């Protein structure tokens, strides 16, 4: 007889039993309304593992009265998917596709007609942002919801419930410190927490206390210190230390992240933050940092720590800018309603028949046929002429860029920028 794992035993059966994701699943929230009203729309659920994506698919199937079928895009093939769909020729089903970001184009093309006619209600589960990892043809037929790591209180609630309902602990005899320690060590992943409880109970029986939990999680390389399990806090501390140019702090947080096995998150941060924090203040160094991060990913641990230390120190020691955030804030507001600011006719697309007659496309001067390869003509939309977005920070590189920026504007428009 196969014994059902604790994590499966504790899966919620209804939305009322679901723990976490309150901003999506409390009454009145969007995802709750979709499920409660039985809206037949496919969903893409993305976020860290152990946050309830698969459990929610089971709840949805039960709520809608549809059969649930499961497909893993990383290991299952088109033949299995064909067999699943052919088994329900006259009935809608909920199809849970795990790791949907790995779904091949061949499978996607096969699946699309069944999404269109409603035979398949897709629930795609992934740890990757579907905007980046799922093709538009599938994405456009789904609503996307992001799942967050569960809080320690959420996990502690389920751990305590499992101890009472499955292992028959008397509530007043439960060691609350032990429950909290398991929750902390789970790092937002409920499945990890329940697996910990299951193993600790198998070893110690009812003798589950702070000491027995601490002893086990240390041996499993789990961090039982409250701060060390705050994965996103440590990523934030790592980024903020680099932004603040504190080399020693950044190296310390780097070590914590790497020792906890989070090379991918470090690499992703180092690919992004050079443009955010350094930008034009030191373009060459920003490029070096990204190259080092890419190299670390290729090498893998433990040797990856060397290019990562190199990149981290360059981030800290480089002059900073942060000007792109300021620029974005300005253009974000101006571009909110582009119809209010029609572009010059000559900038419109001219690569179709009668474009010049319809829109005036093609009337723009060719800058490469003008002096210095720069055309003296207006490019800004109506109402934004003379708008200045870029103001340099106080560093040598940006001051050079700013002077060129100002000279180009004056040459193109024949005058200096209007004062802000």
PLY file of the C-alpha trace (Angstrom):
ply
format ascii 1.0
element vertex 420
property float x
property float y
property float z
element edge 419
property int vertex1
property int vertex2
end_header
0.00 0.00 0.00
1.40 3.39 -1.01
1.41 5.92 1.80
0.19 9.36 0.74
2.76 12.10 1.41
1.83 14.67 4.03
1.98 17.50 1.46
-0.75 15.77 -0.57
-2.85 15.02 2.50
-2.85 18.70 3.44
-3.86 20.07 0.03
-6.83 22.44 0.40
-10.11 21.18 -1.01
-11.88 24.55 -1.20
-11.01 28.22 -1.49
-11.92 28.65 2.18
-9.15 26.20 3.12
-6.58 27.88 0.88
-3.82 29.70 2.77
-1.87 32.61 1.29
-2.35 34.75 -1.86
-4.94 36.89 -0.08
-4.62 39.69 -2.62
-5.90 37.24 -5.24
-8.14 34.82 -3.39
-9.98 36.73 -0.70
-13.65 37.39 -1.40
-14.00 40.20 -3.90
-10.50 39.79 -5.31
-10.12 39.09 -9.06
-9.03 35.46 -9.05
-11.56 34.60 -6.35
-14.32 36.12 -8.48
-13.25 34.17 -11.57
-13.37 30.88 -9.70
-16.47 31.63 -7.65
-18.42 32.71 -10.74
-17.05 29.73 -12.73
-15.76 31.94 -15.53
-14.39 29.51 -18.17
-11.06 31.22 -18.81
-7.59 29.75 -18.87
-5.05 30.92 -16.30
-1.29 31.30 -16.04
-0.12 31.11 -12.43
3.49 32.02 -11.81
5.62 32.28 -8.72
7.94 30.31 -6.44
7.35 26.59 -5.80
5.16 25.50 -2.91
2.84 28.51 -3.05
-0.36 26.71 -4.07
-0.48 26.80 -7.89
-1.20 23.08 -8.36
-3.55 22.99 -5.37
-5.56 25.83 -6.86
-5.91 23.92 -10.15
-7.47 21.03 -8.21
-9.86 23.41 -6.45
-10.86 24.95 -9.77
-11.59 21.55 -11.32
-13.71 20.61 -8.31
-15.51 23.97 -8.33
-16.32 23.79 -12.05
-17.15 20.09 -12.02
-14.55 19.38 -14.71
-12.17 16.40 -14.81
-8.58 17.37 -13.93
-5.69 16.13 -16.04
-2.03 16.87 -15.45
0.77 17.38 -17.96
4.40 18.25 -17.24
5.88 20.25 -20.10
9.45 19.30 -19.20
9.02 15.50 -19.38
5.70 14.66 -21.10
5.24 14.53 -24.88
2.60 15.37 -27.46
1.34 11.77 -27.53
0.34 12.02 -23.87
-1.42 15.34 -24.44
-3.27 13.92 -27.46
-4.40 10.93 -25.40
-5.66 13.23 -22.62
-7.72 15.40 -24.97
-9.05 12.49 -27.02
-10.31 10.87 -23.81
-12.81 13.73 -23.35
-14.32 14.37 -26.81
-17.57 15.84 -25.48
-16.54 17.37 -22.17
-14.52 20.33 -20.98
-11.53 19.53 -18.78
-9.11 21.41 -16.57
-5.60 20.76 -17.87
-2.83 21.57 -15.41
0.42 22.08 -17.32
3.32 22.23 -14.93
6.48 24.08 -16.03
4.52 25.54 -18.92
7.48 27.76 -19.84
9.11 24.59 -21.23
6.22 23.73 -23.54
7.45 23.20 -27.10
6.02 25.10 -30.08
4.71 21.85 -31.53
2.63 21.20 -28.40
1.50 24.81 -28.21
0.23 24.74 -31.78
-1.63 21.50 -31.10
-3.24 22.87 -27.93
-4.47 26.24 -29.24
-7.69 25.07 -31.00
-8.84 23.32 -27.83
-8.31 26.48 -25.82
-10.34 28.37 -28.41
-13.36 26.04 -28.40
-13.44 25.65 -24.62
-12.72 21.93 -24.46
-9.57 22.68 -22.49
-9.44 25.11 -19.59
-5.71 25.53 -19.17
-4.06 26.15 -15.82
-0.40 26.83 -16.57
1.96 26.72 -13.59
5.46 28.14 -13.81
8.21 29.70 -11.75
9.14 31.92 -14.71
7.44 35.17 -15.65
5.04 34.12 -18.45
5.42 37.50 -20.13
8.97 36.42 -20.92
8.61 32.64 -21.14
5.21 31.79 -22.67
4.51 32.52 -26.34
1.97 35.26 -27.13
-0.45 32.87 -28.84
-1.00 30.97 -25.58
-0.54 33.98 -23.31
-3.23 36.00 -25.07
-5.79 33.32 -24.28
-5.08 33.39 -20.55
-5.33 35.65 -17.53
-2.02 35.95 -15.66
-1.71 35.98 -11.87
1.49 36.16 -9.83
1.78 34.06 -6.65
3.94 35.29 -3.78
6.00 33.20 -1.30
3.88 32.21 1.67
4.46 34.09 4.89
5.87 32.30 7.91
2.48 32.71 9.63
0.72 31.06 6.68
3.07 28.08 6.77
2.94 27.82 10.57
-0.87 27.64 10.36
-0.73 24.61 8.05
2.09 22.95 10.02
0.06 23.20 13.21
-3.06 21.96 11.45
-1.16 18.94 10.10
0.16 18.10 13.56
-3.38 18.09 14.92
-5.30 16.52 12.03
-2.76 13.97 10.75
-0.47 13.23 13.69
-3.14 13.80 16.37
-1.16 16.17 18.59
-3.11 17.84 21.35
-3.10 21.52 20.49
-2.02 22.70 23.93
0.99 20.35 23.85
2.37 21.58 20.52
5.73 23.36 20.85
5.04 26.68 19.15
8.76 27.43 18.81
9.22 24.19 16.87
6.33 25.11 14.56
7.80 28.57 13.96
11.24 27.11 13.25
9.84 24.74 10.63
7.93 27.62 9.05
11.03 29.80 9.01
13.13 27.05 7.45
10.57 26.56 4.67
11.50 29.92 3.11
8.01 30.54 1.74
7.55 27.03 0.31
4.75 25.12 2.06
5.76 21.83 0.49
9.22 22.15 2.04
7.65 22.84 5.43
5.34 19.82 5.29
8.16 17.57 4.10
10.25 18.79 7.03
7.46 18.04 9.48
6.87 14.61 7.97
10.54 13.66 8.25
11.03 15.08 11.74
7.94 13.21 12.93
9.20 9.97 11.39
12.48 10.37 13.29
11.23 11.73 16.59
7.58 10.74 16.85
5.74 13.09 19.17
9.01 14.51 20.46
8.91 17.52 18.15
10.40 20.50 19.93
12.77 23.35 19.25
15.88 21.24 19.79
14.84 18.32 17.57
13.81 20.68 14.77
17.00 22.72 15.06
19.15 19.60 15.00
17.50 18.28 11.86
17.37 21.44 9.79
21.04 22.19 10.52
21.96 18.76 9.17
19.90 19.40 6.06
21.64 22.73 5.42
18.47 24.65 6.17
18.98 27.95 7.85
16.93 28.09 11.01
17.79 31.68 11.82
14.84 33.95 11.08
16.87 36.46 9.08
18.73 33.90 7.01
15.53 32.50 5.54
14.32 35.83 4.25
15.33 35.13 0.68
13.94 38.30 -0.84
15.20 40.38 2.07
18.71 39.15 1.40
18.41 39.84 -2.31
17.22 43.35 -1.48
20.06 43.84 1.00
22.56 42.66 -1.62
21.21 45.09 -4.23
20.88 47.99 -1.82
24.42 47.53 -0.54
25.75 47.75 -4.08
23.60 50.81 -4.73
25.00 52.32 -1.55
28.61 51.47 -2.54
29.26 49.37 0.60
31.61 46.71 -0.74
31.93 44.66 2.45
28.18 44.47 3.07
27.50 43.50 -0.53
30.12 40.73 -0.39
28.61 39.41 2.84
25.08 39.23 1.39
26.49 37.66 -1.76
28.04 34.90 0.36
24.74 34.25 2.17
22.87 33.94 -1.12
25.46 31.65 -2.70
25.75 29.41 0.37
21.98 29.00 0.24
22.19 27.86 -3.37
20.77 30.94 -5.05
23.23 31.50 -7.88
20.39 32.18 -10.41
18.98 35.14 -8.45
22.43 36.70 -8.03
23.12 36.39 -11.75
19.76 37.94 -12.63
20.42 40.89 -10.31
23.86 41.51 -11.76
22.45 41.49 -15.28
19.94 44.20 -14.39
21.30 46.54 -11.73
24.38 47.85 -13.61
21.96 49.62 -15.95
19.80 50.76 -13.05
22.50 52.02 -10.68
25.48 52.79 -12.94
24.13 53.44 -16.42
25.84 56.33 -18.17
28.06 57.08 -15.20
30.38 54.24 -16.23
29.09 52.34 -19.31
32.23 50.25 -19.81
32.16 49.01 -16.23
28.45 48.20 -16.49
29.26 45.98 -19.46
32.08 44.26 -17.55
29.69 43.45 -14.70
27.13 41.85 -17.02
29.85 39.83 -18.76
31.10 38.58 -15.37
27.57 37.57 -14.36
27.08 35.64 -17.60
30.43 33.94 -17.11
29.48 32.92 -13.56
26.33 31.28 -14.86
28.36 29.25 -17.37
30.95 28.19 -14.79
28.56 27.29 -11.98
29.42 26.95 -8.33
31.82 26.81 -6.56
34.07 28.65 -9.04
31.32 31.08 -10.00
31.98 32.95 -6.77
35.07 34.58 -8.29
33.44 36.40 -11.22
30.53 37.23 -8.90
32.86 38.81 -6.33
34.54 40.68 -9.18
31.19 41.96 -10.44
29.95 42.83 -6.96
33.04 44.86 -6.16
32.88 46.70 -9.49
29.26 47.56 -8.73
30.23 49.01 -5.37
33.34 50.88 -6.51
31.84 52.41 -9.64
30.34 55.93 -9.69
26.54 55.69 -9.65
23.81 57.47 -11.55
20.23 56.21 -11.18
19.21 58.76 -13.80
17.20 56.23 -15.82
14.58 55.93 -13.10
14.15 59.70 -13.11
13.88 59.77 -16.90
11.35 56.94 -16.88
9.15 58.70 -14.33
8.91 61.66 -16.68
8.32 59.79 -19.92
5.96 57.36 -18.20
3.60 60.21 -17.43
3.90 61.78 -20.89
3.37 58.48 -22.72
0.29 57.43 -20.72
-2.06 58.74 -23.43
-0.09 58.85 -26.71
-3.14 59.92 -28.72
-2.90 63.28 -27.00
0.54 63.76 -28.56
0.41 62.83 -32.27
3.81 62.26 -33.80
5.08 64.24 -36.80
3.57 62.81 -39.98
6.94 62.10 -41.47
7.82 59.63 -38.72
4.91 57.33 -39.51
5.45 53.96 -41.13
6.06 54.23 -44.89
6.47 50.52 -45.62
3.04 49.85 -47.10
1.13 50.83 -50.21
-0.09 54.43 -50.38
1.44 55.21 -46.98
2.47 58.68 -48.12
-1.02 59.55 -49.30
-2.71 58.12 -46.20
-0.46 59.35 -43.40
2.21 61.50 -44.96
4.75 58.78 -44.26
8.03 59.07 -46.08
8.24 62.86 -46.01
10.96 62.89 -43.36
14.49 63.96 -44.24
17.01 61.16 -44.40
19.57 62.03 -41.67
22.30 60.11 -43.47
22.10 62.47 -46.42
22.46 65.58 -44.24
25.54 67.26 -42.82
27.05 65.24 -39.94
24.34 62.63 -40.63
21.92 64.68 -38.54
18.69 66.15 -39.98
17.41 69.48 -38.68
13.75 68.55 -38.20
11.24 67.99 -35.42
10.93 64.48 -33.98
8.93 65.17 -30.82
5.15 64.62 -30.64
2.77 67.54 -30.56
2.67 69.27 -27.20
6.04 67.87 -26.09
8.29 69.96 -28.33
11.30 71.19 -26.38
10.64 68.77 -23.47
13.83 67.76 -21.68
13.96 64.38 -19.91
17.65 63.95 -19.16
19.56 65.85 -16.49
23.01 64.45 -15.78
24.16 63.34 -12.38
27.36 64.76 -10.92
29.96 62.42 -12.44
32.48 62.92 -15.19
31.08 60.46 -17.71
27.54 61.75 -17.52
28.67 65.35 -17.78
30.34 64.44 -21.10
27.16 62.71 -22.31
25.08 65.68 -21.21
27.16 68.15 -23.19
26.74 66.04 -26.33
23.01 65.67 -25.59
22.62 69.46 -25.32
24.70 70.17 -28.42
22.65 67.72 -30.51
19.39 69.28 -29.41
20.58 72.77 -30.26
21.85 71.66 -33.68
18.60 69.81 -34.55
16.15 72.44 -33.31
18.29 75.56 -33.63
17.81 76.56 -29.97
18.56 75.49 -26.44
16.16 73.45 -24.38
13.33 75.33 -22.81
13.74 75.77 -19.08
11.89 73.24 -16.91
0 1
1 2
2 3
3 4
4 5
5 6
6 7
7 8
8 9
9 10
10 11
11 12
12 13
13 14
14 15
15 16
16 17
17 18
18 19
19 20
20 21
21 22
22 23
23 24
24 25
25 26
26 27
27 28
28 29
29 30
30 31
31 32
32 33
33 34
34 35
35 36
36 37
37 38
38 39
39 40
40 41
41 42
42 43
43 44
44 45
45 46
46 47
47 48
48 49
49 50
50 51
51 52
52 53
53 54
54 55
55 56
56 57
57 58
58 59
59 60
60 61
61 62
62 63
63 64
64 65
65 66
66 67
67 68
68 69
69 70
70 71
71 72
72 73
73 74
74 75
75 76
76 77
77 78
78 79
79 80
80 81
81 82
82 83
83 84
84 85
85 86
86 87
87 88
88 89
89 90
90 91
91 92
92 93
93 94
94 95
95 96
96 97
97 98
98 99
99 100
100 101
101 102
102 103
103 104
104 105
105 106
106 107
107 108
108 109
109 110
110 111
111 112
112 113
113 114
114 115
115 116
116 117
117 118
118 119
119 120
120 121
121 122
122 123
123 124
124 125
125 126
126 127
127 128
128 129
129 130
130 131
131 132
132 133
133 134
134 135
135 136
136 137
137 138
138 139
139 140
140 141
141 142
142 143
143 144
144 145
145 146
146 147
147 148
148 149
149 150
150 151
151 152
152 153
153 154
154 155
155 156
156 157
157 158
158 159
159 160
160 161
161 162
162 163
163 164
164 165
165 166
166 167
167 168
168 169
169 170
170 171
171 172
172 173
173 174
174 175
175 176
176 177
177 178
178 179
179 180
180 181
181 182
182 183
183 184
184 185
185 186
186 187
187 188
188 189
189 190
190 191
191 192
192 193
193 194
194 195
195 196
196 197
197 198
198 199
199 200
200 201
201 202
202 203
203 204
204 205
205 206
206 207
207 208
208 209
209 210
210 211
211 212
212 213
213 214
214 215
215 216
216 217
217 218
218 219
219 220
220 221
221 222
222 223
223 224
224 225
225 226
226 227
227 228
228 229
229 230
230 231
231 232
232 233
233 234
234 235
235 236
236 237
237 238
238 239
239 240
240 241
241 242
242 243
243 244
244 245
245 246
246 247
247 248
248 249
249 250
250 251
251 252
252 253
253 254
254 255
255 256
256 257
257 258
258 259
259 260
260 261
261 262
262 263
263 264
264 265
265 266
266 267
267 268
268 269
269 270
270 271
271 272
272 273
273 274
274 275
275 276
276 277
277 278
278 279
279 280
280 281
281 282
282 283
283 284
284 285
285 286
286 287
287 288
288 289
289 290
290 291
291 292
292 293
293 294
294 295
295 296
296 297
297 298
298 299
299 300
300 301
301 302
302 303
303 304
304 305
305 306
306 307
307 308
308 309
309 310
310 311
311 312
312 313
313 314
314 315
315 316
316 317
317 318
318 319
319 320
320 321
321 322
322 323
323 324
324 325
325 326
326 327
327 328
328 329
329 330
330 331
331 332
332 333
333 334
334 335
335 336
336 337
337 338
338 339
339 340
340 341
341 342
342 343
343 344
344 345
345 346
346 347
347 348
348 349
349 350
350 351
351 352
352 353
353 354
354 355
355 356
356 357
357 358
358 359
359 360
360 361
361 362
362 363
363 364
364 365
365 366
366 367
367 368
368 369
369 370
370 371
371 372
372 373
373 374
374 375
375 376
376 377
377 378
378 379
379 380
380 381
381 382
382 383
383 384
384 385
385 386
386 387
387 388
388 389
389 390
390 391
391 392
392 393
393 394
394 395
395 396
396 397
397 398
398 399
399 400
400 401
401 402
402 403
403 404
404 405
405 406
406 407
407 408
408 409
409 410
410 411
411 412
412 413
413 414
414 415
415 416
416 417
417 418
418 419
